[in-house]
Amino acid sequence: MGLYDRYLAARVRYSDAPVPERIALVITEQDLLEQGAYGTLSSFLEWAFEAGAERVLIYASVLDKAAVPTLRNALGDLESPREVAVRGPDADDTADAPVQISIGLGGR
């Protein structure tokens, strides 16, 4: 954990403000192609739950429909402190897992 990370963690820990019950993160498929992206995402999930969040919602915007199956598999294998549910653009069922990842077709 870097110095800035420790600084932010201390601010959250010692703040009188309530921690949000739900935290949302919006990312793109390009974000997930970066080296170490899944490790960073796992660290984010650990931080969110350690901070007191009950649920984390992640939306991954994808421009290429062909990338959806690969991303769905990779995100389904994501290391997480809580159960993960991954839904693709054609999913009709709802998820009740603490970590909900939605892969959507963004752009045009």
Backbone hydrogen bonds in HBPLUS format (Angstrom, degrees):
<---DONOR---> <-ACCEPTOR-->    atom                        ^
c    i                          cat <-CA-CA->   ^        H-A-AA   ^      H-
h    n   atom  resd res      DA  || num        DHA   H-A  angle D-A-AA Bond
n    s   type  num  typ     dist DA aas  dist angle  dist       angle   num
A0006-ARG N   A0002-GLY O   3.00 MM   4  6.34 156.0  2.06 151.6 158.0     1
A0007-TYR N   A0003-LEU O   2.94 MM   4  6.22 153.7  2.01 148.3 156.1     2
A0008-LEU N   A0004-TYR O   2.93 MM   4  6.22 163.5  1.96 153.0 156.1     3
A0009-ALA N   A0005-ASP O   2.92 MM   4  6.12 159.7  1.96 147.9 154.1     4
A0010-ALA N   A0006-ARG O   2.94 MM   4  6.12 155.7  2.00 146.9 152.9     5
A0011-ARG N   A0007-TYR O   3.02 MM   4  6.32 154.8  2.08 147.6 154.7     6
A0012-VAL N   A0008-LEU O   3.02 MM   4  6.30 157.8  2.07 152.1 157.2     7
A0013-ARG N   A0009-ALA O   2.90 MM   4  6.04 164.4  1.92 149.2 154.3     8
A0014-TYR N   A0010-ALA O   2.92 MM   4  5.97 161.1  1.96 152.3 155.8     9
A0054-GLU N   A0021-GLU O   2.74 MM  33  5.08 151.1  1.82 127.6 137.1    10
A0055-ARG N   A0021-GLU O   3.04 MM  34  6.40 148.2  2.14 161.2 166.6    11
A0023-ILE N   A0055-ARG O   3.05 MM  32  6.54 152.9  2.13 149.3 157.0    12
A0057-LEU N   A0023-ILE O   2.81 MM  34  6.17 162.3  1.84 155.5 161.7    13
A0025-LEU N   A0057-LEU O   2.84 MM  32  6.32 146.8  1.95 157.2 167.2    14
A0059-TYR N   A0025-LEU O   2.86 MM  34  6.30 160.9  1.89 161.1 167.4    15
A0027-ILE N   A0059-TYR O   2.87 MM  32  6.23 166.3  1.89 163.5 167.6    16
A0061-SER N   A0027-ILE O   2.81 MM  34  6.22 166.0  1.83 154.9 154.0    17
A0031-ASP N   A0028-THR O   3.03 MM   3  5.21 123.7  2.36  99.4 113.0    18
A0032-LEU N   A0028-THR O   3.37 MM   4  6.80 146.4  2.49 142.7 151.2    19
A0029-GLU N   A0061-SER O   2.98 MM  32  6.16 131.5  2.22 170.3 160.0    20
A0032-LEU N   A0029-GLU O   3.10 MM   3  5.09 121.6  2.45  93.8 108.3    21
A0033-LEU N   A0030-GLN O   3.09 MM   3  5.10 149.0  2.19  99.6 109.1    22
A0034-GLU N   A0031-ASP O   3.42 MM   3  5.68 158.3  2.47 103.1 109.1    23
A0037-ALA N   A0034-GLU O   3.12 MM   3  5.37 152.6  2.20 135.4 131.3    24
A0040-THR N   A0036-GLY O   2.98 MM   4  6.22 156.6  2.03 154.3 161.0    25
A0041-LEU N   A0037-ALA O   2.91 MM   4  6.15 153.3  1.98 144.8 152.6    26
A0042-SER N   A0038-TYR O   2.93 MM   4  6.11 152.2  2.01 140.0 147.2    27
A0043-SER N   A0039-GLY O   2.96 MM   4  6.22 155.3  2.02 145.1 151.7    28
A0044-PHE N   A0040-THR O   2.89 MM   4  6.14 151.4  1.97 146.1 154.3    29
A0045-LEU N   A0041-LEU O   3.03 MM   4  6.33 154.4  2.10 146.2 152.2    30
A0046-GLU N   A0042-SER O   3.03 MM   4  6.35 159.9  2.07 149.7 154.8    31
A0047-TRP N   A0043-SER O   2.93 MM   4  6.16 165.9  1.95 152.2 155.9    32
A0048-ALA N   A0044-PHE O   2.88 MM   4  6.09 163.5  1.90 152.7 157.2    33
A0049-PHE N   A0045-LEU O   3.12 MM   4  6.33 165.6  2.14 154.1 156.3    34
A0050-GLU N   A0046-GLU O   2.89 MM   4  6.03 157.2  1.95 152.4 159.8    35
A0051-ALA N   A0047-TRP O   2.87 MM   4  6.00 143.4  2.00 148.0 157.7    36
A0053-ALA N   A0048-ALA O   3.06 MM   5  5.64 158.4  2.11 157.0 150.7    37
A0052-GLY N   A0049-PHE O   3.09 MM   3  5.07 145.9  2.21  96.4 106.7    38
A0056-VAL N   A0098-PRO O   2.80 MM  42  6.26 159.5  1.84 164.4 170.8    39
A0100-GLN N   A0056-VAL O   2.95 MM  44  6.37 163.7  1.97 164.3 169.6    40
A0058-ILE N   A0100-GLN O   2.82 MM  42  6.18 167.7  1.83 161.3 164.0    41
A0102-SER N   A0058-ILE O   2.80 MM  44  6.21 163.4  1.83 164.4 169.4    42
A0060-ALA N   A0102-SER O   2.83 MM  42  6.17 165.1  1.85 160.8 165.9    43
A0104-GLY N   A0060-ALA O   2.94 MM  44  6.17 161.3  1.97 151.5 157.6    44
A0062-VAL N   A0104-GLY O   2.69 MM  42  5.86 162.1  1.72 167.0 172.6    45
A0106-GLY N   A0062-VAL O   2.97 MM  44  5.57 138.5  2.14 123.1 135.5    46
A0067-ALA N   A0064-ASP O   2.92 MM   3  5.58 157.6  1.97 120.4 127.1    47
A0068-VAL N   A0065-LYS O   3.19 MM   3  5.50 157.1  2.24 108.9 115.5    48
A0071-LEU N   A0067-ALA O   3.02 MM   4  6.20 168.7  2.04 162.3 165.9    49
A0072-ARG N   A0068-VAL O   2.80 MM   4  5.90 159.6  1.84 157.4 163.9    50
A0073-ASN N   A0069-PRO O   3.03 MM   4  6.23 158.4  2.08 146.6 151.2    51
A0074-ALA N   A0070-THR O   2.99 MM   4  6.22 167.1  2.01 151.9 155.7    52
A0075-LEU N   A0071-LEU O   2.79 MM   4  5.86 166.8  1.81 155.0 158.8    53
A0076-GLY N   A0072-ARG O   2.93 MM   4  5.93 141.3  2.09 135.8 146.6    54
A0077-ASP N   A0073-ASN O   3.17 MM   4  6.41 130.7  2.42 139.6 151.0    55
A0077-ASP N   A0074-ALA O   3.20 MM   3  5.26 137.9  2.39  96.1 107.4    56
A0078-LEU N   A0075-LEU O   3.22 MM   3  5.00 162.3  2.26 100.8 104.8    57
A0099-VAL N   A0083-GLU O   3.10 MM  16  6.11 143.2  2.24 161.5 168.9    58
A0085-ALA N   A0099-VAL O   2.84 MM  14  6.22 154.0  1.91 160.8 169.3    59
A0101-ILE N   A0085-ALA O   2.78 MM  16  6.07 174.2  1.78 168.8 170.1    60
A0087-ARG N   A0101-ILE O   2.80 MM  14  6.21 157.3  1.85 162.1 170.0    61
A0103-ILE N   A0087-ARG O   2.80 MM  16  6.14 165.6  1.82 166.8 171.8    62
A0091-ALA N   A0088-GLY O   3.21 MM   3  5.48 169.3  2.22 114.8 117.4    63
